Amino acid sequence: MTRIGDAAPRRYGRRGLDLALAIAGIAALALNGCAGGARPGERAPDFKVRTEQGQTRTLASYRGRVLVLNFWASWCPPCIEETRSLERLHHALRGQPVSILAISQDQSRQAYRNFLRTEKVNFTTARDPGARIPHRYGTVKIPETYIIAPDGRVARKIVSAYDWSNPKMIRYLINLAHSTS
């Protein structure tokens, strides 16, 4: 009977086994890093993005405010529905220290802009076609949203489409914005 580790050195040599183990270790670390991402209670990863409105935004730009950081794309049906809901949230929270930043993974600038115009999006958006920012947050499925507290820590992570006009969520965001950190 051959054990799992016995066959590899004979077939591939000790170097091949060492290489395979090294690759497996690196892959495990990479997957662990991606799977982890930004977790509730931890500091949100910093980012820098140029908005559709032409402004540069970083995580520090939102210090002292709640940030609803949404990752989406115009070709994603659940994202489309959620964008409408985010627009309602934007209107409901007018005057509150809560901001929305929706970062699209659209490759096409024209498709992205057409979507914003067609859907009449009024909250702040940006495009990150390389998905660098969502990757730093550990996002693997869109839509995905991070609620970042005024102190820069992740308060909640919401995977999949959500009804942002839900009164409980609106109260939660207002309370988070006015809580002392």
Residue pairs with C-beta under 8 A, 6 or more apart in sequence:
5 17
8 16
8 17
8 20
9 17
12 20
33 138
34 135
34 138
34 140
35 138
36 138
37 136
37 137
37 138
37 139
38 44
38 45
38 136
38 137
38 138
38 146
38 154
38 157
39 154
39 157
40 153
40 154
40 155
40 156
40 157
41 153
41 154
42 153
42 154
43 152
43 153
43 154
44 59
44 67
44 69
44 137
44 146
44 148
44 152
44 153
44 154
45 59
45 136
45 137
46 58
46 59
46 60
47 57
47 58
47 59
47 133
47 136
48 56
48 57
48 58
49 56
49 57
49 58
49 101
49 103
49 126
49 128
49 133
50 56
50 57
50 126
51 57
51 101
51 124
51 125
51 126
52 112
52 113
52 116
52 124
52 125
52 126
52 127
53 124
57 101
57 124
57 126
59 67
59 148
59 152
60 152
62 99
62 101
62 148
63 150
63 152
64 97
64 150
65 97
65 98
65 99
65 150
65 177
66 97
66 98
66 99
66 147
66 148
66 149
66 150
66 155
66 173
66 176
66 177
67 98
67 99
67 100
67 101
67 146
67 147
67 148
68 86
68 89
68 98
68 99
68 100
68 101
68 145
68 146
68 147
68 148
68 164
68 173
69 101
69 103
69 137
69 145
69 146
69 147
69 148
70 82
70 86
70 100
70 101
70 102
70 103
70 143
70 144
70 145
71 102
71 103
71 105
71 133
71 134
71 137
71 139
71 142
71 143
71 144
71 145
72 79
72 82
72 83
72 102
72 103
72 104
72 105
72 142
72 143
73 79
73 104
73 105
73 106
73 142
74 80
74 104
74 106
74 111
74 112
74 114
74 115
75 106
75 111
76 142
76 143
78 142
78 143
78 160
78 161
79 142
79 143
79 161
80 115
80 119
81 161
82 143
82 161
82 162
82 164
83 102
83 115
83 119
83 121
84 119
85 161
85 162
85 163
85 164
85 165
86 100
86 102
86 123
86 164
87 119
87 120
87 121
87 122
87 123
88 164
88 165
89 100
89 164
89 165
89 169
89 170
89 173
90 100
90 122
90 123
91 122
92 165
92 170
93 170
93 173
93 174
96 173
96 174
96 177
97 150
97 177
97 178
98 173
98 174
98 177
99 124
100 123
100 124
101 123
101 124
101 125
101 126
102 121
102 123
102 124
102 125
102 126
103 125
103 126
103 127
103 128
103 133
103 134
104 112
104 115
104 125
104 126
104 127
104 128
105 127
105 128
105 129
105 131
105 134
105 142
106 112
106 115
106 127
106 129
107 129
109 127
112 127
115 121
116 125
128 134
131 139
134 142
134 144
137 144
137 146
141 159
141 160
143 160
143 161
143 162
144 157
144 158
144 159
144 160
145 157
145 158
145 162
146 154
146 156
146 157
146 158
147 154
147 155
147 156
147 157
147 158
147 173
147 176
148 154
148 155
149 155
149 176
149 179
149 181
150 176
150 177
150 181
151 181
155 176
162 169
163 169
